Amino acid sequence: MRLVVDLNRCQGYAQCAFLAPDVFTMHGDEALLYNPYAGPDQKEKLERAVAACPVQAILLDDRDDLPEPAPAGAAEGGAR
């Protein structure tokens, strides 16, 4: 599943961080950090977080045809 958060719309209410703490984290009072590629085991929590956002800043795309993200630290374009 892929998440998109409109950080210009987000007001830092932190409902998402409360409902899905493995995906969303507040950094300071207003900065939201999140994992844009959450696993299917997080689906129920993410749906609750999306519904609870008072400014509707979170979009959840749970289509099966989304490409898998590259592993962390993988070089783009291959080896040279």
MODELLER restraints for C-alpha pairs under 7 A, 6 or more apart:
rsr = mdl.restraints
at = mdl.atoms
rsr.add(forms.Gaussian(group=physical.xy_distance, feature=features.Distance(at['CA:1:A'], at['CA:37:A']), mean=5.69, stdev=0.5))
rsr.add(forms.Gaussian(group=physical.xy_distance, feature=features.Distance(at['CA:1:A'], at['CA:38:A']), mean=5.49, stdev=0.5))
rsr.add(forms.Gaussian(group=physical.xy_distance, feature=features.Distance(at['CA:1:A'], at['CA:39:A']), mean=6.20, stdev=0.5))
rsr.add(forms.Gaussian(group=physical.xy_distance, feature=features.Distance(at['CA:1:A'], at['CA:40:A']), mean=6.53, stdev=0.5))
rsr.add(forms.Gaussian(group=physical.xy_distance, feature=features.Distance(at['CA:1:A'], at['CA:61:A']), mean=5.78, stdev=0.5))
rsr.add(forms.Gaussian(group=physical.xy_distance, feature=features.Distance(at['CA:1:A'], at['CA:62:A']), mean=4.48, stdev=0.5))
rsr.add(forms.Gaussian(group=physical.xy_distance, feature=features.Distance(at['CA:1:A'], at['CA:63:A']), mean=6.88, stdev=0.5))
rsr.add(forms.Gaussian(group=physical.xy_distance, feature=features.Distance(at['CA:2:A'], at['CA:36:A']), mean=5.45, stdev=0.5))
rsr.add(forms.Gaussian(group=physical.xy_distance, feature=features.Distance(at['CA:2:A'], at['CA:37:A']), mean=4.70, stdev=0.5))
rsr.add(forms.Gaussian(group=physical.xy_distance, feature=features.Distance(at['CA:2:A'], at['CA:38:A']), mean=6.39, stdev=0.5))
rsr.add(forms.Gaussian(group=physical.xy_distance, feature=features.Distance(at['CA:2:A'], at['CA:60:A']), mean=6.03, stdev=0.5))
rsr.add(forms.Gaussian(group=physical.xy_distance, feature=features.Distance(at['CA:2:A'], at['CA:61:A']), mean=5.15, stdev=0.5))
rsr.add(forms.Gaussian(group=physical.xy_distance, feature=features.Distance(at['CA:2:A'], at['CA:62:A']), mean=6.42, stdev=0.5))
rsr.add(forms.Gaussian(group=physical.xy_distance, feature=features.Distance(at['CA:3:A'], at['CA:36:A']), mean=4.60, stdev=0.5))
rsr.add(forms.Gaussian(group=physical.xy_distance, feature=features.Distance(at['CA:3:A'], at['CA:37:A']), mean=6.28, stdev=0.5))
rsr.add(forms.Gaussian(group=physical.xy_distance, feature=features.Distance(at['CA:3:A'], at['CA:59:A']), mean=5.79, stdev=0.5))
rsr.add(forms.Gaussian(group=physical.xy_distance, feature=features.Distance(at['CA:3:A'], at['CA:60:A']), mean=4.82, stdev=0.5))
rsr.add(forms.Gaussian(group=physical.xy_distance, feature=features.Distance(at['CA:3:A'], at['CA:61:A']), mean=6.29, stdev=0.5))
rsr.add(forms.Gaussian(group=physical.xy_distance, feature=features.Distance(at['CA:4:A'], at['CA:36:A']), mean=6.42, stdev=0.5))
rsr.add(forms.Gaussian(group=physical.xy_distance, feature=features.Distance(at['CA:4:A'], at['CA:58:A']), mean=5.89, stdev=0.5))
rsr.add(forms.Gaussian(group=physical.xy_distance, feature=features.Distance(at['CA:4:A'], at['CA:59:A']), mean=5.14, stdev=0.5))
rsr.add(forms.Gaussian(group=physical.xy_distance, feature=features.Distance(at['CA:4:A'], at['CA:60:A']), mean=6.59, stdev=0.5))
rsr.add(forms.Gaussian(group=physical.xy_distance, feature=features.Distance(at['CA:5:A'], at['CA:57:A']), mean=5.52, stdev=0.5))
rsr.add(forms.Gaussian(group=physical.xy_distance, feature=features.Distance(at['CA:5:A'], at['CA:58:A']), mean=4.52, stdev=0.5))
rsr.add(forms.Gaussian(group=physical.xy_distance, feature=features.Distance(at['CA:5:A'], at['CA:59:A']), mean=6.27, stdev=0.5))
rsr.add(forms.Gaussian(group=physical.xy_distance, feature=features.Distance(at['CA:6:A'], at['CA:57:A']), mean=5.07, stdev=0.5))
rsr.add(forms.Gaussian(group=physical.xy_distance, feature=features.Distance(at['CA:6:A'], at['CA:58:A']), mean=6.54, stdev=0.5))
rsr.add(forms.Gaussian(group=physical.xy_distance, feature=features.Distance(at['CA:9:A'], at['CA:55:A']), mean=6.80, stdev=0.5))
rsr.add(forms.Gaussian(group=physical.xy_distance, feature=features.Distance(at['CA:9:A'], at['CA:57:A']), mean=5.69, stdev=0.5))
rsr.add(forms.Gaussian(group=physical.xy_distance, feature=features.Distance(at['CA:10:A'], at['CA:55:A']), mean=6.73, stdev=0.5))
rsr.add(forms.Gaussian(group=physical.xy_distance, feature=features.Distance(at['CA:10:A'], at['CA:57:A']), mean=5.60, stdev=0.5))
rsr.add(forms.Gaussian(group=physical.xy_distance, feature=features.Distance(at['CA:11:A'], at['CA:30:A']), mean=6.94, stdev=0.5))
rsr.add(forms.Gaussian(group=physical.xy_distance, feature=features.Distance(at['CA:12:A'], at['CA:30:A']), mean=4.71, stdev=0.5))
rsr.add(forms.Gaussian(group=physical.xy_distance, feature=features.Distance(at['CA:12:A'], at['CA:31:A']), mean=6.80, stdev=0.5))
rsr.add(forms.Gaussian(group=physical.xy_distance, feature=features.Distance(at['CA:12:A'], at['CA:32:A']), mean=6.93, stdev=0.5))
rsr.add(forms.Gaussian(group=physical.xy_distance, feature=features.Distance(at['CA:14:A'], at['CA:26:A']), mean=6.82, stdev=0.5))
rsr.add(forms.Gaussian(group=physical.xy_distance, feature=features.Distance(at['CA:15:A'], at['CA:49:A']), mean=6.54, stdev=0.5))
rsr.add(forms.Gaussian(group=physical.xy_distance, feature=features.Distance(at['CA:15:A'], at['CA:52:A']), mean=6.30, stdev=0.5))
rsr.add(forms.Gaussian(group=physical.xy_distance, feature=features.Distance(at['CA:15:A'], at['CA:53:A']), mean=6.20, stdev=0.5))
rsr.add(forms.Gaussian(group=physical.xy_distance, feature=features.Distance(at['CA:16:A'], at['CA:24:A']), mean=6.26, stdev=0.5))
rsr.add(forms.Gaussian(group=physical.xy_distance, feature=features.Distance(at['CA:16:A'], at['CA:49:A']), mean=4.49, stdev=0.5))
rsr.add(forms.Gaussian(group=physical.xy_distance, feature=features.Distance(at['CA:16:A'], at['CA:53:A']), mean=6.66, stdev=0.5))
rsr.add(forms.Gaussian(group=physical.xy_distance, feature=features.Distance(at['CA:17:A'], at['CA:24:A']), mean=4.64, stdev=0.5))
rsr.add(forms.Gaussian(group=physical.xy_distance, feature=features.Distance(at['CA:17:A'], at['CA:25:A']), mean=5.30, stdev=0.5))
rsr.add(forms.Gaussian(group=physical.xy_distance, feature=features.Distance(at['CA:17:A'], at['CA:26:A']), mean=6.73, stdev=0.5))
rsr.add(forms.Gaussian(group=physical.xy_distance, feature=features.Distance(at['CA:19:A'], at['CA:45:A']), mean=6.11, stdev=0.5))
rsr.add(forms.Gaussian(group=physical.xy_distance, feature=features.Distance(at['CA:19:A'], at['CA:48:A']), mean=6.84, stdev=0.5))
rsr.add(forms.Gaussian(group=physical.xy_distance, feature=features.Distance(at['CA:19:A'], at['CA:49:A']), mean=5.62, stdev=0.5))
rsr.add(forms.Gaussian(group=physical.xy_distance, feature=features.Distance(at['CA:20:A'], at['CA:45:A']), mean=5.38, stdev=0.5))
rsr.add(forms.Gaussian(group=physical.xy_distance, feature=features.Distance(at['CA:20:A'], at['CA:46:A']), mean=6.18, stdev=0.5))
rsr.add(forms.Gaussian(group=physical.xy_distance, feature=features.Distance(at['CA:20:A'], at['CA:49:A']), mean=6.54, stdev=0.5))
rsr.add(forms.Gaussian(group=physical.xy_distance, feature=features.Distance(at['CA:23:A'], at['CA:34:A']), mean=5.41, stdev=0.5))
rsr.add(forms.Gaussian(group=physical.xy_distance, feature=features.Distance(at['CA:23:A'], at['CA:35:A']), mean=5.34, stdev=0.5))
rsr.add(forms.Gaussian(group=physical.xy_distance, feature=features.Distance(at['CA:23:A'], at['CA:38:A']), mean=6.82, stdev=0.5))
rsr.add(forms.Gaussian(group=physical.xy_distance, feature=features.Distance(at['CA:24:A'], at['CA:32:A']), mean=6.98, stdev=0.5))
rsr.add(forms.Gaussian(group=physical.xy_distance, feature=features.Distance(at['CA:24:A'], at['CA:33:A']), mean=5.86, stdev=0.5))
rsr.add(forms.Gaussian(group=physical.xy_distance, feature=features.Distance(at['CA:24:A'], at['CA:34:A']), mean=4.42, stdev=0.5))
rsr.add(forms.Gaussian(group=physical.xy_distance, feature=features.Distance(at['CA:24:A'], at['CA:35:A']), mean=6.85, stdev=0.5))
rsr.add(forms.Gaussian(group=physical.xy_distance, feature=features.Distance(at['CA:25:A'], at['CA:32:A']), mean=5.91, stdev=0.5))
rsr.add(forms.Gaussian(group=physical.xy_distance, feature=features.Distance(at['CA:25:A'], at['CA:33:A']), mean=5.15, stdev=0.5))
rsr.add(forms.Gaussian(group=physical.xy_distance, feature=features.Distance(at['CA:25:A'], at['CA:34:A']), mean=6.17, stdev=0.5))
rsr.add(forms.Gaussian(group=physical.xy_distance, feature=features.Distance(at['CA:26:A'], at['CA:32:A']), mean=4.69, stdev=0.5))
rsr.add(forms.Gaussian(group=physical.xy_distance, feature=features.Distance(at['CA:26:A'], at['CA:33:A']), mean=6.07, stdev=0.5))
rsr.add(forms.Gaussian(group=physical.xy_distance, feature=features.Distance(at['CA:27:A'], at['CA:33:A']), mean=6.68, stdev=0.5))
rsr.add(forms.Gaussian(group=physical.xy_distance, feature=features.Distance(at['CA:50:A'], at['CA:56:A']), mean=6.98, stdev=0.5))
rsr.add(forms.Gaussian(group=physical.xy_distance, feature=features.Distance(at['CA:50:A'], at['CA:58:A']), mean=5.53, stdev=0.5))
rsr.add(forms.Gaussian(group=physical.xy_distance, feature=features.Distance(at['CA:50:A'], at['CA:59:A']), mean=6.84, stdev=0.5))
